[in-house]
Amino acid sequence: MSKKTVVSGVIGRIAHLPDTPFEEIKSLWQQIFATPMPTHNRQFLERRIAYRLQEIEFRKIDRNLMDRNDRRIKTIIETGQNKKRDRDHRPVAGTLLTREYKGVIHKVVATPDGQYDFQGRMYPSLSMIAREITGTRWSGPLFFGLKPSATKPTSKKGGCR
């Protein structure tokens, strides 16, 4: 007898997409897009479904988010350039961050109130989650790949005299 997990909320639905049987993925695609699936590539389907679920859910919370994104996309198309982002590395609400550490995949979801959901608990920063995972102090945005490392690769040219 199979045990069916009850998932509530868009974040839970997205987190469980990889465990969802393919027949349910097909059904969910039909439900959300009202079109036949364009491919049987599961990864593509999961990503598009996750994006659409977030689009539907977070449009309710921040109606201007989609308008801002549309304006930004039009600017990129018109100018061919993307304005450099601010140093604020906080992800948009609903973003699912994943990081493999010591063979374990860890998933964190950014919430609309600026916190992070990790394993069913809320954290005010990614750094606290990185510390929880590793047991040492880490920059959360660095640990989850939201910002590049500050160290530059060393050059093998020249040397000490």
N, C-alpha and C positions, 0 to 999 in steps of 0.2 A: 504494500500500500504506500503510495507516495504522499509525502507531507507537503502541503501547499502553504507557502509563506504569504501572510496577509501584509501587503505593503500599503502604507498610507502616505499621501503627499507626493509631490512631484520629485522631491529629492530621493525618497525611498524608491519610487518607480524607476528612476534613472539608475540608481545604484544596483538595482536588481536586473537590469536589462541583460547583462552577460549570462545570468542564470536562467533567463526566461526561455522556455522551449521555442523553437523556431516557428512552429505553427501559431503561437501567441504573438510572436514578433510580426508575422504576416497579417494577423488580424488587427493588431495595434496600428500597423501602417495604414491599412484600409480605413480604419476608424479615424485616424488623424488627418491623412492626406486625401482620402476619398479617391485614390487612384491606384492602379495596380503597382506592385513593387517594380522599380526600374531595374533591379538587379537582385541576385541572391547572395551578394557579398554581405555577410552578417555584420562585419565591422562598419561598413558604410551605412547600413540600415539602422544600427544602434545609434550611431552618431547623429544621423538626421532626426531620428525619433527623439533623442535626448535634447537636441537643439530646439525642436518644435515644441516639446513639452515645456521647456524653460521659457520659450517665447510666449506661449499661451499663459503660463502661470505668472511670470514676472511682468507681463504687460498689465496685469491687474494691479500689481504693486506700484510700478513706476511706468505710467503710460508714456512718459517722455523718452524713456530709454530707447525705444525703437525709432522714434523720430530723430534722436541724436545720432544713433548708429546710421540711419539712412542718409542724413546730412554728411556724416563723416565719409561714408562710402562714395557719395557723389563727388565730394572734394577730391578724394583719391583718384577717382576715374578722370575727373576734369584736369587735375594738375599732375597726376602721375606720382604724387608724393604724399606721404603720410606725415602729418605733423609729429614731431618728437613728443613722446608722452612725458608727462610730469614724472618726478621721481617717486610718486606714490605707486607702490606695487600692489595695492589691494585689488583683488579680483572682484569682478562684478558679481552681484548676488546670483546664486545658482550655479556658479562655476564649480566644477568637480575637479579637484586636484588629486593626482595620484602620484605616488612615489614608491619605488621598490627599495627596500632597505633590508639587507641581510636575508634576501630570499622571500620576504613578506611584502605584499602589496598593501599599502596604506592609502585610504581614500578620505578626503576632507572636502566638505561642501561649504562654500561661502554663503552666509545667510543674509537676508535683507537688512538685518539690524547691525551689520558690520562684524558679526562674530563668525565662528567657524564650528561646524558640526563634525566631530571626530568620534567614531564609535558610539554614537548616541549621546555624547556629552558636548556641552558648549564650551568653547575657549575664546578668550578675547584676542588672542594673537596666534599666528602661525608658529612663532618662535616657541611658544609654550608646547605646542603639539610636537614640534621637532625635538624638543627636549624630552618629552614623554616617550617618543619613539626610540631615540638614540641613547638617552641617559646622560647626555652632555649638552652644553650650551651650543646652539646653532642659530644662525639667522634663518628665521622661518621662510622668508621670501627666497633666500638663496637655496635652502634645503629643498624647497618645492619647485625650483627652477624658474621663479618669477623675475629674478634679476641675475645678471652674470656675476661671476666671481670677480673680486677686486684685484686678484693677483694676475699679473700679465705673464704669458709664457716667457721663459728665459731664453735668451738668444745664445747660440753657441759661438757666435762671432766674437773675436777679441778675447780678452781675458785679463787676468791680473798680471802685473809686471813686477 
